[in-house]
């Protein structure tokens, strides 16, 4: 008998144990000590049955729903503390603990299963799957891709200033104008006049692609120029080498397409998750190493899981909230 069949027999003790485990996972994933091993263990736990995933979703929602009440209790106790000196009790502890845990989950959602509140604090932002155009001063046009956060740098001298907090954008200046634009991202600055370029900032790693004209990339004392069809990446280790690149796949998102040419499935899944509500989760490292050559419409990304099943013989497990587990099929 499978775990799901056992739980469906009406065994109250089994369901109670499952709910306890789900609550424990919510707390664990909301702690400051989450490791890669924890994430892998969570995936394995969640993949045991649909009931496991349901229990986690329910526990997460209950925990989040407790936040307003917990915050209210803590504020009330703080007000009381200003007029008297009570002994800290269970209520104060629970209020503070729940509020702190929920706040952490809101800032750092486990496995990026829901939006972070940090996405709200930007001049411009796009949601999952959303794209947006922003016309800025001096003929600068900002095209924002999915899950992108941008600040406008006020009072920047010599042209428009943009801060790419996270995500991906294409910036273009009018060919007839002398507008100067600078984009800061992860301790680097990209500047250009009469140019068009794509810049992506994910997890502190930045990729800059010159589509037309010329751009300059600077980080610390390092400074490099990029001509049309050239790409550069940088991060904590500094500026990487300048390499030639086919700009078609880089700018495919502007046509609402994702193009992959011999890319490991793990990278494909990570990219698709930026555009798709819910989450695709690989449970097999071997499957993740499979090379993919394909083009997907951003508007039909639910087809990706089915394609992986048909082409690679993967086993799919559909879970609530748009979560799909992709595993190696067993013989």
PEJO-V389658 format. One record per pair of residues at least 6 apart in sequence whose C-alpha atoms are under 6 Angstrom apart, sorted by the first residue. I is the first residue (numbers start at 1). GAP is how many residues later the second one is. D is the distance in Angstrom with one decimal. If there is no record, write none. Layout:
<<I:GAP:D> <I:GAP:D>>
This chain:
<<4:45:5.2> <19:36:5.8> <22:33:5.7> <22:34:4.7> <23:36:5.5> <26:34:6.0> <29:81:5.7> <30:75:5.0> <46:6:5.3> <46:7:5.2> <64:38:5.8> <67:32:5.3> <70:25:4.3> <70:29:5.5> <71:28:5.7> <73:22:5.8> <74:21:5.5> <74:22:6.0> <106:10:5.4> <106:11:5.8> <107:9:5.0> <107:10:5.5> <122:27:5.9> <122:28:5.8> <122:29:5.6> <123:28:4.9> <124:25:5.9> <124:26:5.2> <125:23:5.5> <125:24:4.4> <126:20:5.7> <126:21:5.2> <126:22:5.3> <127:20:5.1> <128:18:5.4> <128:19:5.3> <128:147:5.2> <129:17:5.1> <129:146:4.3> <130:16:5.0> <131:13:5.5> <131:14:4.8> <131:15:5.5> <132:11:5.9> <132:12:5.0> <133:9:5.7> <133:10:4.5> <134:7:6.0> <134:8:5.0> <135:6:4.7> <138:41:5.6> <139:34:5.8> <139:35:5.7> <140:32:5.8> <140:33:4.6> <141:30:5.8> <141:31:5.3> <142:29:4.8> <143:26:5.4> <143:27:5.0> <144:25:4.5> <145:23:5.4> <145:24:5.6> <147:20:5.6> <148:18:5.4> <148:19:4.0> <148:20:5.9> <149:16:5.4> <149:17:5.4> <150:13:5.6> <150:14:4.8> <150:15:5.6> <151:11:5.9> <151:12:5.0> <152:10:4.8> <153:8:4.9> <153:9:5.5> <159:21:4.7> <159:22:5.5> <160:21:4.9> <161:20:5.9> <161:21:5.0> <162:21:4.7> <163:20:5.6> <163:21:4.8> <164:21:5.2> <166:35:5.1> <166:36:5.9> <167:33:5.7> <167:34:5.2> <167:35:5.9> <168:31:5.8> <168:32:4.1> <169:29:5.9> <169:30:5.6> <170:27:5.7> <170:28:4.3> <171:25:5.7> <171:26:5.6> <172:23:5.8> <172:24:4.2> <173:21:5.1> <173:22:5.7> <174:20:5.9> <175:19:5.0> <179:14:5.9> <180:12:5.8> <180:13:4.8> <181:10:5.6> <181:11:5.6> <182:8:5.5> <182:9:4.3> <183:6:5.6> <183:7:5.0> <186:18:5.7> <188:30:5.7> <188:31:4.5> <189:28:5.8> <189:29:5.3> <190:26:5.6> <190:27:4.5> <191:24:5.8> <191:25:5.3> <192:23:4.7> <195:17:5.4> <195:18:4.4> <195:19:5.9> <196:15:5.4> <196:16:5.0> <197:12:5.6> <197:13:4.5> <197:14:5.0> <198:10:5.8> <198:11:5.1> <199:8:5.7> <199:9:4.5> <200:6:5.4> <200:7:5.2> <205:30:4.9> <206:27:5.5> <206:28:5.4> <207:25:5.8> <207:26:4.4> <208:23:5.6> <208:24:5.3> <209:21:6.0> <209:22:4.3> <210:18:5.0> <210:19:5.8> <210:20:5.7> <211:17:5.2> <211:18:5.8> <212:16:4.9> <213:15:5.8> <214:12:5.6> <214:13:4.7> <215:10:5.8> <215:11:5.3> <216:8:5.7> <216:9:4.4> <217:6:5.7> <217:7:5.3> <229:15:5.9> <229:16:5.6> <230:13:5.6> <230:14:4.6> <230:15:5.7> <231:11:5.7> <231:12:5.3> <232:10:4.9> <233:7:5.3> <234:6:5.5> <249:10:5.3> <252:6:5.9> <256:42:5.2> <257:39:5.6> <257:40:4.7> <257:41:5.4> <258:37:5.5> <258:38:5.1> <259:36:4.4> <260:33:5.2> <260:34:5.3> <261:32:4.5> <262:29:5.0> <262:30:4.9> <262:31:5.0> <263:28:5.1> <263:29:5.1> <264:25:5.1> <264:26:5.4> <264:27:4.4> <264:28:6.0> <265:23:4.7> <265:24:5.9> <265:25:5.5> <265:26:5.9> <265:27:6.0> <266:22:4.4> <273:6:5.9> <278:43:5.7> <278:44:4.1> <278:45:5.1> <279:44:4.6> <280:43:5.8> <280:44:4.9> <281:44:4.9> <281:45:6.0> <282:43:6.0> <282:44:4.8> <283:43:5.9> <283:44:5.0> <284:43:5.3> <284:44:5.9> <314:13:5.6> <314:14:5.1> <314:15:5.1> <315:11:5.9> <315:12:5.1> <315:13:5.9> <315:14:4.8> <316:9:5.7> <316:10:5.1> <317:7:5.6> <317:8:5.0> <318:6:4.8>>
